[in-house]
Amino acid sequence: MTGVGVRIVQKVSSTPGFAKVAPHVVPALDRVVHRLTRGRVLLSAQLLPGVVLTATGAKSGLRRRTPLACMPEGDGSWLLIGSNFGRDDHPSWTVNLIAHPDAVVNWKGTEIPVTARLLTGEERAAAWREALAFWPPYATYQARVAREIRLFRIVRRP
């Protein structure tokens, strides 16, 4: 996608209307395409890198699969941003990772066991600055909500 196209998508993704519709449409499309392509394609990853997170439900104990945008880090870890498209509540997957930090991500068709850690303090502040440079609409999402958007670093398990 061209620079102009990315800027248009960033502008659209920052609108309240997008926040109402996207959580219902984007993950559903991602799940279908990901399943049909046996993990090779994630539609939303055409714009932002993405993983499919499989985490244990905090209340149910069931495995939950959630397509997510992510920010790959140079050391082989990933940053997950719990923006929930700028909606008031924390996304369910963040609650699940707090309760059960061991999870699995599907990264470009490969299943990888990971451990998640909720970032706090200066580590969170530094990661937030990187996330804003990576995808500026996160600033709009944060400004729209009273909660602090949760950031997780996920690293490969041995």
Protein Blocks (a to p, Z undefined) as FASTA:
>chain_A
ZZklmmmmmmmmmpmklmmmmmmmmmmmmmmmmmmnnopacfklmmbccdddddddfklo
pacdddddddddfkopacddfkknopabdcfklmmmmmmmcccddeehiacdddddddeh
jllmmmmmmmmmmmmmlmmmmmmpmbdcddddddddZZ
